[in-house]
Amino acid sequence: METRWEGAVDDSKRRAQATYDAAADHFDDAAVGFWDRYGRATVDRLDVRPGARVLDVCAGAGASALPAAARVAPAGRVMAVDLAENLLALARQKAARAGLSSVLSTLCADVDSLDERDGQFDAVICVFGVFFFPDLTAATARLWRLVAPGGQLAVTTWGPRLFEPANHVFWDEVSRLRPELNRGYQPWDSLTDPDALGALLHHAGVDGAQIVASDDTFSLASPKDFWSIVLGSGYRATHDALTPEEQRLVHDRVVDKLTADDVTAIETNVIYATATKDA
């Protein structure tokens, strides 16, 4: 499997890269199992067959790339692209354990720098990643151009009320100590409505997309699980901007509040969009 770095990144992409490289140390915790749940669910919505060529952008630790690799094996190919090398390293380790090393390749790169030919992939997948692009429309249009005639595009985003009721508890405590950090890094909030996702796809030239909003919850073994989510998700950017003492205070206050309120599950609502290009 190949890993290489291509292209320059702007400040927003560099922040995403740093955030998820740091979050890799908790990305596979059981408390963050929703990555695998929704990655696999995205692939299940596609007609991915043995021998197919698949591109997974913002692939992370392989939550969707690995299920896709299992489907296209042994003759197919999955290219997993992400800015966070630490996450791609996890994907490679899991591919090796699953016997998929010959199917899955990784590329540490910015999607804007991909030199792949238009129409090269039978499926292009982007799970919980499209909202990181500075120009959402241009990036989505690029993904659509990479889809082969008769191929499919899958874009999955978070729905509303992500991680509630724990979400607002976390931000309330952050705001008490560092109000300038309150909700300062939540790019996923820009596409939590099916109409907004549909409009993005339309403006990017993707017509006829099927969009499904799915309400779901994710169980917590204990309120402490939410801190693993903070460390193994985009919330890591805010956590790492706090001082060690502030991190301890926010952790203790959040866990105490969730324990007092007997929080045993959080909302993980998802929006799935799939589109098939005319043959």
PyRosetta script that sets phi, psi and omega in degrees:
from pyrosetta import init, pose_from_sequence

init()
pose = pose_from_sequence("METRWEGAVDDSKRRAQATYDAAADHFDDAAVGFWDRYGRATVDRLDVRPGARVLDVCAGAGASALPAAARVAPAGRVMAVDLAENLLALARQKAARAGLSSVLSTLCADVDSLDERDGQFDAVICVFGVFFFPDLTAATARLWRLVAPGGQLAVTTWGPRLFEPANHVFWDEVSRLRPELNRGYQPWDSLTDPDALGALLHHAGVDGAQIVASDDTFSLASPKDFWSIVLGSGYRATHDALTPEEQRLVHDRVVDKLTADDVTAIETNVIYATATKDA")
pose.set_psi(1, 139.2)
pose.set_omega(1, -175.4)
pose.set_phi(2, -100.4)
pose.set_psi(2, 137.8)
pose.set_omega(2, 171.8)
pose.set_phi(3, -132.4)
pose.set_psi(3, 122.9)
pose.set_omega(3, 178.6)
pose.set_phi(4, -146.4)
pose.set_psi(4, 160.9)
pose.set_omega(4, -179.4)
pose.set_phi(5, -107.6)
pose.set_psi(5, 132.8)
pose.set_omega(5, 178.7)
pose.set_phi(6, -133.7)
pose.set_psi(6, 141.5)
pose.set_omega(6, 167.4)
pose.set_phi(7, 79.9)
pose.set_psi(7, 157.1)
pose.set_omega(7, 176.1)
pose.set_phi(8, -88.3)
pose.set_psi(8, 157.4)
pose.set_omega(8, 178.1)
pose.set_phi(9, -124.0)
pose.set_psi(9, 145.5)
pose.set_omega(9, 177.8)
pose.set_phi(10, -84.5)
pose.set_psi(10, -178.2)
pose.set_omega(10, -173.4)
pose.set_phi(11, -62.2)
pose.set_psi(11, -41.1)
pose.set_omega(11, -178.5)
pose.set_phi(12, -65.2)
pose.set_psi(12, -39.7)
pose.set_omega(12, 179.0)
pose.set_phi(13, -71.4)
pose.set_psi(13, -36.6)
pose.set_omega(13, 178.5)
pose.set_phi(14, -64.5)
pose.set_psi(14, -35.9)
pose.set_omega(14, 178.1)
pose.set_phi(15, -66.4)
pose.set_psi(15, -42.6)
pose.set_omega(15, 177.3)
pose.set_phi(16, -62.3)
pose.set_psi(16, -41.8)
pose.set_omega(16, 179.1)
pose.set_phi(17, -59.7)
pose.set_psi(17, -49.0)
pose.set_omega(17, -179.0)
pose.set_phi(18, -64.2)
pose.set_psi(18, -40.0)
pose.set_omega(18, -178.7)
pose.set_phi(19, -61.4)
pose.set_psi(19, -48.4)
pose.set_omega(19, -173.3)
pose.set_phi(20, -83.8)
pose.set_psi(20, -24.0)
pose.set_omega(20, 169.0)
pose.set_phi(21, -62.7)
pose.set_psi(21, -41.1)
pose.set_omega(21, 178.1)
pose.set_phi(22, -69.1)
pose.set_psi(22, -40.6)
pose.set_omega(22, -176.4)
pose.set_phi(23, -69.0)
pose.set_psi(23, -14.3)
pose.set_omega(23, -177.3)
pose.set_phi(24, -58.6)
pose.set_psi(24, -26.8)
pose.set_omega(24, -177.6)
pose.set_phi(25, -70.8)
pose.set_psi(25, -11.9)
pose.set_omega(25, 176.2)
pose.set_phi(26, -126.2)
pose.set_psi(26, 7.8)
pose.set_omega(26, -171.1)
pose.set_phi(27, -66.4)
pose.set_psi(27, -26.5)
pose.set_omega(27, -178.9)
pose.set_phi(28, -104.9)
pose.set_psi(28, 14.2)
pose.set_omega(28, 173.6)
pose.set_phi(29, -61.6)
pose.set_psi(29, 149.6)
pose.set_omega(29, 178.6)
pose.set_phi(30, -58.5)
pose.set_psi(30, -32.8)
pose.set_omega(30, -178.9)
pose.set_phi(31, -66.3)
pose.set_psi(31, -16.2)
pose.set_omega(31, -179.2)
pose.set_phi(32, -110.4)
pose.set_psi(32, 27.7)
pose.set_omega(32, -177.4)
pose.set_phi(33, -67.0)
pose.set_psi(33, -8.0)
pose.set_omega(33, 178.5)
pose.set_phi(34, -66.7)
pose.set_psi(34, -24.5)
pose.set_omega(34, 176.1)
pose.set_phi(35, -55.9)
pose.set_psi(35, -50.6)
pose.set_omega(35, -178.8)
pose.set_phi(36, -68.1)
pose.set_psi(36, -37.4)
pose.set_omega(36, -178.5)
pose.set_phi(37, -58.3)
pose.set_psi(37, -49.9)
pose.set_omega(37, -173.4)
pose.set_phi(38, -85.4)
pose.set_psi(38, -23.0)
pose.set_omega(38, 172.1)
pose.set_phi(39, -64.6)
pose.set_psi(39, -47.5)
pose.set_omega(39, 178.7)
pose.set_phi(40, -65.6)
pose.set_psi(40, -39.9)
pose.set_omega(40, -179.6)
pose.set_phi(41, -63.1)
pose.set_psi(41, -34.4)
pose.set_omega(41, 177.2)
pose.set_phi(42, -65.0)
pose.set_psi(42, -46.4)
pose.set_omega(42, 179.7)
pose.set_phi(43, -63.5)
pose.set_psi(43, -36.2)
pose.set_omega(43, -179.9)
pose.set_phi(44, -62.5)
pose.set_psi(44, -20.9)
pose.set_omega(44, -179.7)
pose.set_phi(45, -85.8)
pose.set_psi(45, -3.1)
pose.set_omega(45, -178.0)
pose.set_phi(46, -109.5)
pose.set_psi(46, 156.2)
pose.set_omega(46, 176.0)
pose.set_phi(47, -95.5)
pose.set_psi(47, 71.5)
pose.set_omega(47, -178.5)
pose.set_phi(48, -95.4)
pose.set_psi(48, 122.1)
pose.set_omega(48, -172.5)
pose.set_phi(49, -119.4)
pose.set_psi(49, 164.2)
pose.set_omega(49, 176.8)
pose.set_phi(50, -53.6)
pose.set_psi(50, 136.7)
pose.set_omega(50, 178.9)
pose.set_phi(51, 88.8)
pose.set_psi(51, -6.0)
pose.set_omega(51, -177.1)
pose.set_phi(52, -72.3)
pose.set_psi(52, 158.3)
pose.set_omega(52, 175.2)
pose.set_phi(53, -106.0)
pose.set_psi(53, 123.9)
pose.set_omega(53, -173.9)
pose.set_phi(54, -126.7)
pose.set_psi(54, 137.0)
pose.set_omega(54, 171.8)
pose.set_phi(55, -113.2)
pose.set_psi(55, 126.5)
pose.set_omega(55, 176.8)
pose.set_phi(56, -116.0)
pose.set_psi(56, 110.9)
pose.set_omega(56, -177.7)
pose.set_phi(57, -99.2)
pose.set_psi(57, 140.9)
pose.set_omega(57, -171.0)
pose.set_phi(58, 58.7)
pose.set_psi(58, 48.5)
pose.set_omega(58, -169.5)
pose.set_phi(59, -74.6)
pose.set_psi(59, -18.3)
pose.set_omega(59, 178.9)
pose.set_phi(60, 59.3)
pose.set_psi(60, -134.1)
pose.set_omega(60, -177.5)
pose.set_phi(61, -91.9)
pose.set_psi(61, 15.1)
pose.set_omega(61, 173.4)
pose.set_phi(62, 97.5)
pose.set_psi(62, 19.6)
pose.set_omega(62, -176.1)
pose.set_phi(63, -59.4)
pose.set_psi(63, -35.4)
pose.set_omega(63, 175.3)
pose.set_phi(64, -105.7)
pose.set_psi(64, -29.6)
pose.set_omega(64, -178.4)
pose.set_phi(65, -64.7)
pose.set_psi(65, -38.8)
pose.set_omega(65, -177.9)
pose.set_phi(66, -70.4)
pose.set_psi(66, -45.5)
pose.set_omega(66, 174.0)
pose.set_phi(67, -60.0)
pose.set_psi(67, -36.1)
pose.set_omega(67, 177.1)
pose.set_phi(68, -65.6)
pose.set_psi(68, -41.2)
pose.set_omega(68, 179.6)
pose.set_phi(69, -62.0)
pose.set_psi(69, -39.5)
pose.set_omega(69, 179.1)
pose.set_phi(70, -62.8)
pose.set_psi(70, -32.3)
pose.set_omega(70, -178.6)
pose.set_phi(71, -77.6)
pose.set_psi(71, -36.5)
pose.set_omega(71, -175.2)
pose.set_phi(72, -88.1)
pose.set_psi(72, -12.6)
pose.set_omega(72, -178.8)
pose.set_phi(73, -61.3)
pose.set_psi(73, 152.1)
pose.set_omega(73, 3.3)
pose.set_phi(74, -94.6)
pose.set_psi(74, -12.1)
pose.set_omega(74, -171.7)
pose.set_phi(75, -96.6)
pose.set_psi(75, -9.0)
pose.set_omega(75, -178.0)
pose.set_phi(76, -81.4)
pose.set_psi(76, -174.4)
pose.set_omega(76, -177.4)
pose.set_phi(77, -147.4)
pose.set_psi(77, 135.0)
pose.set_omega(77, 173.3)
pose.set_phi(78, -123.9)
pose.set_psi(78, 124.7)
pose.set_omega(78, 174.0)
pose.set_phi(79, -104.5)
pose.set_psi(79, 118.7)
pose.set_omega(79, -180.0)
pose.set_phi(80, -101.7)
pose.set_psi(80, 118.9)
pose.set_omega(80, -175.9)
pose.set_phi(81, -115.6)
pose.set_psi(81, 133.7)
pose.set_omega(81, 177.1)
pose.set_phi(82, -159.0)
pose.set_psi(82, 156.2)
pose.set_omega(82, 174.7)
pose.set_phi(83, -79.5)
pose.set_psi(83, -21.9)
pose.set_omega(83, -174.0)
pose.set_phi(84, -94.0)
pose.set_psi(84, 102.8)
pose.set_omega(84, -179.4)
pose.set_phi(85, -62.3)
pose.set_psi(85, -35.0)
pose.set_omega(85, -179.2)
pose.set_phi(86, -63.0)
pose.set_psi(86, -35.1)
pose.set_omega(86, 176.5)
pose.set_phi(87, -71.2)
pose.set_psi(87, -40.9)
pose.set_omega(87, 178.3)
pose.set_phi(88, -62.7)
pose.set_psi(88, -33.3)
pose.set_omega(88, 176.7)
pose.set_phi(89, -62.2)
pose.set_psi(89, -39.3)
pose.set_omega(89, 176.2)
pose.set_phi(90, -63.8)
pose.set_psi(90, -41.4)
pose.set_omega(90, 179.2)
pose.set_phi(91, -60.9)
pose.set_psi(91, -41.9)
pose.set_omega(91, -179.8)
pose.set_phi(92, -65.6)
pose.set_psi(92, -40.2)
pose.set_omega(92, 178.8)
pose.set_phi(93, -62.3)
pose.set_psi(93, -42.7)
pose.set_omega(93, -179.5)
pose.set_phi(94, -70.0)
pose.set_psi(94, -35.6)
pose.set_omega(94, 176.4)
pose.set_phi(95, -63.5)
pose.set_psi(95, -39.6)
pose.set_omega(95, 179.3)
pose.set_phi(96, -64.2)
pose.set_psi(96, -42.4)
pose.set_omega(96, -180.0)
pose.set_phi(97, -65.1)
pose.set_psi(97, -31.4)
pose.set_omega(97, -178.0)
pose.set_phi(98, -90.3)
pose.set_psi(98, 1.5)
pose.set_omega(98, -179.3)
pose.set_phi(99, 71.8)
pose.set_psi(99, 30.3)
pose.set_omega(99, -175.9)
pose.set_phi(100, -114.8)
pose.set_psi(100, 15.0)
pose.set_omega(100, -176.3)
pose.set_phi(101, -61.0)
pose.set_psi(101, -30.2)
pose.set_omega(101, -179.2)
pose.set_phi(102, -79.3)
pose.set_psi(102, -11.3)
pose.set_omega(102, -177.3)
pose.set_phi(103, -101.0)
pose.set_psi(103, -39.1)
pose.set_omega(103, -173.9)
pose.set_phi(104, -97.5)
pose.set_psi(104, 124.7)
pose.set_omega(104, 170.1)
pose.set_phi(105, -115.5)
pose.set_psi(105, 152.4)
pose.set_omega(105, -179.3)
pose.set_phi(106, -121.6)
pose.set_psi(106, 148.7)
pose.set_omega(106, 179.9)
pose.set_phi(107, -139.4)
pose.set_psi(107, 116.3)
pose.set_omega(107, 177.2)
pose.set_phi(108, -85.5)
pose.set_psi(108, 101.2)
pose.set_omega(108, -170.4)
pose.set_phi(109, -160.8)
pose.set_psi(109, 164.3)
pose.set_omega(109, 171.0)
pose.set_phi(110, -88.8)
pose.set_psi(110, 134.8)
pose.set_omega(110, -177.3)
pose.set_phi(111, -58.2)
pose.set_psi(111, -29.8)
pose.set_omega(111, -179.3)
pose.set_phi(112, -66.5)
pose.set_psi(112, -19.5)
pose.set_omega(112, -177.3)
pose.set_phi(113, -97.7)
pose.set_psi(113, 1.5)
pose.set_omega(113, -179.7)
pose.set_phi(114, -63.2)
pose.set_psi(114, 133.6)
pose.set_omega(114, 179.2)
pose.set_phi(115, -104.3)
pose.set_psi(115, 17.4)
pose.set_omega(115, 178.7)
pose.set_phi(116, -67.5)
pose.set_psi(116, 145.0)
pose.set_omega(116, -179.7)
pose.set_phi(117, -71.1)
pose.set_psi(117, 147.4)
pose.set_omega(117, 173.8)
pose.set_phi(118, -59.0)
pose.set_psi(118, 144.2)
pose.set_omega(118, 177.6)
pose.set_phi(119, 72.5)
pose.set_psi(119, 21.8)
pose.set_omega(119, -173.5)
pose.set_phi(120, -89.1)
pose.set_psi(120, -17.8)
pose.set_omega(120, -171.0)
pose.set_phi(121, -117.5)
pose.set_psi(121, 139.8)
pose.set_omega(121, 176.1)
pose.set_phi(122, -73.9)
pose.set_psi(122, -24.9)
pose.set_omega(122, 176.2)
pose.set_phi(123, -147.9)
pose.set_psi(123, 138.8)
pose.set_omega(123, 173.3)
pose.set_phi(124, -123.1)
pose.set_psi(124, 129.2)
pose.set_omega(124, -173.0)
pose.set_phi(125, -123.7)
pose.set_psi(125, 137.9)
pose.set_omega(125, 172.8)
pose.set_phi(126, -142.7)
pose.set_psi(126, 105.1)
pose.set_omega(126, -176.2)
pose.set_phi(127, -108.3)
pose.set_psi(127, 120.9)
pose.set_omega(127, 178.4)
pose.set_phi(128, 52.6)
pose.set_psi(128, 44.7)
pose.set_omega(128, -177.5)
pose.set_phi(129, -140.5)
pose.set_psi(129, -25.6)
pose.set_omega(129, -171.8)
pose.set_phi(130, -61.6)
pose.set_psi(130, -29.8)
pose.set_omega(130, -177.2)
pose.set_phi(131, -71.8)
pose.set_psi(131, -7.7)
pose.set_omega(131, 177.0)
pose.set_phi(132, -81.7)
pose.set_psi(132, -16.7)
pose.set_omega(132, -176.2)
pose.set_phi(133, -72.0)
pose.set_psi(133, 131.9)
pose.set_omega(133, 178.1)
pose.set_phi(134, -58.7)
pose.set_psi(134, -38.7)
pose.set_omega(134, 176.6)
pose.set_phi(135, -115.4)
pose.set_psi(135, 92.7)
pose.set_omega(135, -174.7)
pose.set_phi(136, -60.1)
pose.set_psi(136, -42.4)
pose.set_omega(136, -176.3)
pose.set_phi(137, -66.3)
pose.set_psi(137, -46.4)
pose.set_omega(137, -179.0)
pose.set_phi(138, -63.8)
pose.set_psi(138, -41.7)
pose.set_omega(138, -179.3)
pose.set_phi(139, -66.4)
pose.set_psi(139, -42.2)
pose.set_omega(139, 179.3)
pose.set_phi(140, -66.0)
pose.set_psi(140, -39.0)
pose.set_omega(140, 176.7)
pose.set_phi(141, -62.1)
pose.set_psi(141, -38.1)
pose.set_omega(141, 177.8)
pose.set_phi(142, -63.5)
pose.set_psi(142, -44.0)
pose.set_omega(142, 178.2)
pose.set_phi(143, -60.4)
pose.set_psi(143, -40.8)
pose.set_omega(143, -179.0)
pose.set_phi(144, -66.2)
pose.set_psi(144, -37.3)
pose.set_omega(144, 178.8)
pose.set_phi(145, -65.5)
pose.set_psi(145, -27.7)
pose.set_omega(145, -179.4)
pose.set_phi(146, -75.4)
pose.set_psi(146, -14.4)
pose.set_omega(146, 180.0)
pose.set_phi(147, -76.9)
pose.set_psi(147, 132.8)
pose.set_omega(147, 178.7)
pose.set_phi(148, -73.2)
pose.set_psi(148, 156.0)
pose.set_omega(148, 172.7)
pose.set_phi(149, -53.5)
pose.set_psi(149, 130.8)
pose.set_omega(149, -176.5)
pose.set_phi(150, 83.3)
pose.set_psi(150, -5.4)
pose.set_omega(150, -179.8)
pose.set_phi(151, -86.6)
pose.set_psi(151, -178.0)
pose.set_omega(151, -172.9)
pose.set_phi(152, -130.3)
pose.set_psi(152, 149.7)
pose.set_omega(152, 172.4)
pose.set_phi(153, -116.3)
pose.set_psi(153, 136.3)
pose.set_omega(153, 174.9)
pose.set_phi(154, -127.2)
pose.set_psi(154, 124.1)
pose.set_omega(154, 176.0)
pose.set_phi(155, -125.2)
pose.set_psi(155, 122.9)
pose.set_omega(155, -179.7)
pose.set_phi(156, -119.3)
pose.set_psi(156, 131.9)
pose.set_omega(156, 178.3)
pose.set_phi(157, -128.6)
pose.set_psi(157, 165.8)
pose.set_omega(157, 173.4)
pose.set_phi(158, -74.4)
pose.set_psi(158, 145.9)
pose.set_omega(158, 173.1)
pose.set_phi(159, -88.3)
pose.set_psi(159, -167.2)
pose.set_omega(159, -177.5)
pose.set_phi(160, -73.4)
pose.set_psi(160, 161.9)
pose.set_omega(160, 172.8)
pose.set_phi(161, 62.4)
pose.set_psi(161, 35.6)
pose.set_omega(161, -178.6)
pose.set_phi(162, -55.2)
pose.set_psi(162, 128.8)
pose.set_omega(162, 174.8)
pose.set_phi(163, 65.4)
pose.set_psi(163, 12.2)
pose.set_omega(163, 174.7)
pose.set_phi(164, -70.8)
pose.set_psi(164, 146.2)
pose.set_omega(164, 8.7)
pose.set_phi(165, -87.7)
pose.set_psi(165, 1.4)
pose.set_omega(165, -177.0)
pose.set_phi(166, -73.6)
pose.set_psi(166, -29.6)
pose.set_omega(166, -175.4)
pose.set_phi(167, -54.7)
pose.set_psi(167, -52.1)
pose.set_omega(167, -175.5)
pose.set_phi(168, -70.6)
pose.set_psi(168, -26.7)
pose.set_omega(168, 175.9)
pose.set_phi(169, -64.7)
pose.set_psi(169, -44.7)
pose.set_omega(169, 178.8)
pose.set_phi(170, -59.7)
pose.set_psi(170, -49.9)
pose.set_omega(170, -176.1)
pose.set_phi(171, -69.2)
pose.set_psi(171, -32.1)
pose.set_omega(171, 176.0)
pose.set_phi(172, -61.7)
pose.set_psi(172, -42.2)
pose.set_omega(172, -178.4)
pose.set_phi(173, -73.1)
pose.set_psi(173, -36.8)
pose.set_omega(173, 174.6)
pose.set_phi(174, -61.2)
pose.set_psi(174, -43.9)
pose.set_omega(174, -177.8)
pose.set_phi(175, -64.1)
pose.set_psi(175, -32.9)
pose.set_omega(175, 179.0)
pose.set_phi(176, -61.9)
pose.set_psi(176, -36.1)
pose.set_omega(176, -177.2)
pose.set_phi(177, -95.8)
pose.set_psi(177, -41.5)
pose.set_omega(177, -175.3)
pose.set_phi(178, -137.4)
pose.set_psi(178, 76.9)
pose.set_omega(178, -175.0)
pose.set_phi(179, -57.9)
pose.set_psi(179, -26.1)
pose.set_omega(179, -179.6)
pose.set_phi(180, -70.1)
pose.set_psi(180, -15.8)
pose.set_omega(180, 178.9)
pose.set_phi(181, -93.2)
pose.set_psi(181, -7.1)
pose.set_omega(181, -173.5)
pose.set_phi(182, -60.3)
pose.set_psi(182, 115.3)
pose.set_omega(182, 179.3)
pose.set_phi(183, 52.7)
pose.set_psi(183, 33.3)
pose.set_omega(183, -178.6)
pose.set_phi(184, -77.4)
pose.set_psi(184, -15.8)
pose.set_omega(184, 179.7)
pose.set_phi(185, -139.3)
pose.set_psi(185, 86.9)
pose.set_omega(185, 176.1)
pose.set_phi(186, -142.0)
pose.set_psi(186, 61.7)
pose.set_omega(186, -177.5)
pose.set_phi(187, -60.8)
pose.set_psi(187, -22.8)
pose.set_omega(187, -178.4)
pose.set_phi(188, -67.7)
pose.set_psi(188, -15.5)
pose.set_omega(188, 179.9)
pose.set_phi(189, -71.4)
pose.set_psi(189, -10.3)
pose.set_omega(189, -176.1)
pose.set_phi(190, -77.9)
pose.set_psi(190, -12.9)
pose.set_omega(190, -175.0)
pose.set_phi(191, -136.2)
pose.set_psi(191, 44.6)
pose.set_omega(191, -177.0)
pose.set_phi(192, -94.6)
pose.set_psi(192, 14.4)
pose.set_omega(192, -179.1)
pose.set_phi(193, -126.9)
pose.set_psi(193, 133.3)
pose.set_omega(193, -179.4)
pose.set_phi(194, -56.6)
pose.set_psi(194, -36.9)
pose.set_omega(194, -179.9)
pose.set_phi(195, -65.8)
pose.set_psi(195, -37.8)
pose.set_omega(195, 179.3)
pose.set_phi(196, -65.9)
pose.set_psi(196, -41.5)
pose.set_omega(196, 177.8)
pose.set_phi(197, -66.6)
pose.set_psi(197, -40.9)
pose.set_omega(197, 177.9)
pose.set_phi(198, -62.5)
pose.set_psi(198, -40.6)
pose.set_omega(198, 179.1)
pose.set_phi(199, -65.1)
pose.set_psi(199, -40.3)
pose.set_omega(199, 177.9)
pose.set_phi(200, -59.6)
pose.set_psi(200, -48.0)
pose.set_omega(200, -178.7)
pose.set_phi(201, -62.6)
pose.set_psi(201, -41.8)
pose.set_omega(201, 180.0)
pose.set_phi(202, -61.9)
pose.set_psi(202, -46.7)
pose.set_omega(202, -179.3)
pose.set_phi(203, -66.5)
pose.set_psi(203, -24.5)
pose.set_omega(203, 177.6)
pose.set_phi(204, -85.6)
pose.set_psi(204, 2.3)
pose.set_omega(204, 178.6)
pose.set_phi(205, 89.5)
pose.set_psi(205, 10.8)
pose.set_omega(205, -179.9)
pose.set_phi(206, -99.5)
pose.set_psi(206, 98.5)
pose.set_omega(206, -179.9)
pose.set_phi(207, -102.9)
pose.set_psi(207, 156.1)
pose.set_omega(207, 177.7)
pose.set_phi(208, 77.7)
pose.set_psi(208, 18.1)
pose.set_omega(208, -179.8)
pose.set_phi(209, -70.0)
pose.set_psi(209, 142.4)
pose.set_omega(209, 172.2)
pose.set_phi(210, -93.3)
pose.set_psi(210, 123.9)
pose.set_omega(210, -176.6)
pose.set_phi(211, -120.7)
pose.set_psi(211, 126.3)
pose.set_omega(211, -177.3)
pose.set_phi(212, -127.3)
pose.set_psi(212, 121.9)
pose.set_omega(212, 174.4)
pose.set_phi(213, -93.2)
pose.set_psi(213, 126.1)
pose.set_omega(213, -176.2)
pose.set_phi(214, -121.1)
pose.set_psi(214, 115.7)
pose.set_omega(214, 176.2)
pose.set_phi(215, -81.6)
pose.set_psi(215, 133.5)
pose.set_omega(215, -176.9)
pose.set_phi(216, -151.9)
pose.set_psi(216, 164.9)
pose.set_omega(216, 174.5)
pose.set_phi(217, -132.4)
pose.set_psi(217, 158.1)
pose.set_omega(217, 178.6)
pose.set_phi(218, -127.2)
pose.set_psi(218, 125.0)
pose.set_omega(218, -175.6)
pose.set_phi(219, -75.0)
pose.set_psi(219, 144.9)
pose.set_omega(219, 174.3)
pose.set_phi(220, -108.5)
pose.set_psi(220, 130.7)
pose.set_omega(220, 176.3)
pose.set_phi(221, -65.8)
pose.set_psi(221, -32.5)
pose.set_omega(221, 175.6)
pose.set_phi(222, -159.7)
pose.set_psi(222, 163.3)
pose.set_omega(222, 177.5)
pose.set_phi(223, -57.0)
pose.set_psi(223, -24.5)
pose.set_omega(223, 178.9)
pose.set_phi(224, -65.5)
pose.set_psi(224, -21.4)
pose.set_omega(224, 178.7)
pose.set_phi(225, -59.1)
pose.set_psi(225, -31.0)
pose.set_omega(225, -177.4)
pose.set_phi(226, -63.5)
pose.set_psi(226, -28.9)
pose.set_omega(226, 179.2)
pose.set_phi(227, -70.4)
pose.set_psi(227, -31.4)
pose.set_omega(227, 172.7)
pose.set_phi(228, -63.3)
pose.set_psi(228, -34.7)
pose.set_omega(228, 176.7)
pose.set_phi(229, -67.4)
pose.set_psi(229, -42.1)
pose.set_omega(229, 176.3)
pose.set_phi(230, -56.7)
pose.set_psi(230, -43.5)
pose.set_omega(230, -176.5)
pose.set_phi(231, -78.2)
pose.set_psi(231, -23.9)
pose.set_omega(231, -175.2)
pose.set_phi(232, -111.9)
pose.set_psi(232, 32.5)
pose.set_omega(232, -179.2)
pose.set_phi(233, -151.1)
pose.set_psi(233, -171.4)
pose.set_omega(233, 178.9)
pose.set_phi(234, -64.7)
pose.set_psi(234, -16.0)
pose.set_omega(234, 176.4)
pose.set_phi(235, -66.3)
pose.set_psi(235, -13.1)
pose.set_omega(235, -179.7)
pose.set_phi(236, -61.7)
pose.set_psi(236, -29.6)
pose.set_omega(236, 178.7)
pose.set_phi(237, -60.6)
pose.set_psi(237, -44.0)
pose.set_omega(237, 179.4)
pose.set_phi(238, -70.3)
pose.set_psi(238, -43.6)
pose.set_omega(238, 178.0)
pose.set_phi(239, -54.6)
pose.set_psi(239, -47.5)
pose.set_omega(239, -174.8)
pose.set_phi(240, -74.0)
pose.set_psi(240, -15.4)
pose.set_omega(240, 175.4)
pose.set_phi(241, -81.1)
pose.set_psi(241, -13.4)
pose.set_omega(241, 176.6)
pose.set_phi(242, -82.4)
pose.set_psi(242, 155.1)
pose.set_omega(242, 172.4)
pose.set_phi(243, -74.1)
pose.set_psi(243, 161.4)
pose.set_omega(243, 177.9)
pose.set_phi(244, -54.3)
pose.set_psi(244, -39.3)
pose.set_omega(244, 178.7)
pose.set_phi(245, -67.6)
pose.set_psi(245, -40.7)
pose.set_omega(245, 177.6)
pose.set_phi(246, -65.8)
pose.set_psi(246, -38.2)
pose.set_omega(246, 176.7)
pose.set_phi(247, -59.4)
pose.set_psi(247, -43.8)
pose.set_omega(247, -179.6)
pose.set_phi(248, -64.4)
pose.set_psi(248, -43.8)
pose.set_omega(248, -178.4)
pose.set_phi(249, -64.6)
pose.set_psi(249, -45.7)
pose.set_omega(249, -179.8)
pose.set_phi(250, -64.1)
pose.set_psi(250, -43.8)
pose.set_omega(250, 177.6)
pose.set_phi(251, -55.5)
pose.set_psi(251, -52.3)
pose.set_omega(251, -175.3)
pose.set_phi(252, -63.9)
pose.set_psi(252, -42.4)
pose.set_omega(252, -178.3)
pose.set_phi(253, -68.2)
pose.set_psi(253, -40.4)
pose.set_omega(253, -179.9)
pose.set_phi(254, -66.8)
pose.set_psi(254, -48.3)
pose.set_omega(254, -179.1)
pose.set_phi(255, -63.0)
pose.set_psi(255, -41.3)
pose.set_omega(255, 178.4)
pose.set_phi(256, -62.6)
pose.set_psi(256, -41.9)
pose.set_omega(256, -179.0)
pose.set_phi(257, -67.2)
pose.set_psi(257, -44.3)
pose.set_omega(257, -180.0)
pose.set_phi(258, -66.6)
pose.set_psi(258, -34.3)
pose.set_omega(258, 176.6)
pose.set_phi(259, -66.7)
pose.set_psi(259, -45.4)
pose.set_omega(259, 179.9)
pose.set_phi(260, -62.4)
pose.set_psi(260, -35.0)
pose.set_omega(260, -179.2)
pose.set_phi(261, -88.4)
pose.set_psi(261, 1.2)
pose.set_omega(261, 178.5)
pose.set_phi(262, 53.4)
pose.set_psi(262, 50.5)
pose.set_omega(262, 178.7)
pose.set_phi(263, -79.6)
pose.set_psi(263, 117.8)
pose.set_omega(263, -177.8)
pose.set_phi(264, -116.6)
pose.set_psi(264, -2.8)
pose.set_omega(264, 179.4)
pose.set_phi(265, -157.2)
pose.set_psi(265, 156.0)
pose.set_omega(265, 177.8)
pose.set_phi(266, -127.6)
pose.set_psi(266, 156.3)
pose.set_omega(266, 177.8)
pose.set_phi(267, -77.1)
pose.set_psi(267, 133.1)
pose.set_omega(267, 174.5)
pose.set_phi(268, -134.3)
pose.set_psi(268, 65.8)
pose.set_omega(268, -179.7)
pose.set_phi(269, -76.3)
pose.set_psi(269, 142.4)
pose.set_omega(269, -170.9)
pose.set_phi(270, -133.4)
pose.set_psi(270, 148.6)
pose.set_omega(270, 173.5)
pose.set_phi(271, -120.1)
pose.set_psi(271, 122.4)
pose.set_omega(271, 178.3)
pose.set_phi(272, -104.6)
pose.set_psi(272, 133.7)
pose.set_omega(272, 173.2)
pose.set_phi(273, -127.6)
pose.set_psi(273, 131.7)
pose.set_omega(273, 176.5)
pose.set_phi(274, -133.8)
pose.set_psi(274, 143.7)
pose.set_omega(274, 179.0)
pose.set_phi(275, -143.0)
pose.set_psi(275, 143.7)
pose.set_omega(275, 178.1)
pose.set_phi(276, -113.5)
pose.set_psi(276, 129.0)
pose.set_omega(276, -179.3)
pose.set_phi(277, -80.0)
pose.set_psi(277, 142.1)
pose.set_omega(277, 178.3)
pose.set_phi(278, -57.6)
pose.set_psi(278, 139.4)
pose.set_omega(278, -179.9)
pose.set_phi(279, -72.2)
pose.dump_pdb("model.pdb")
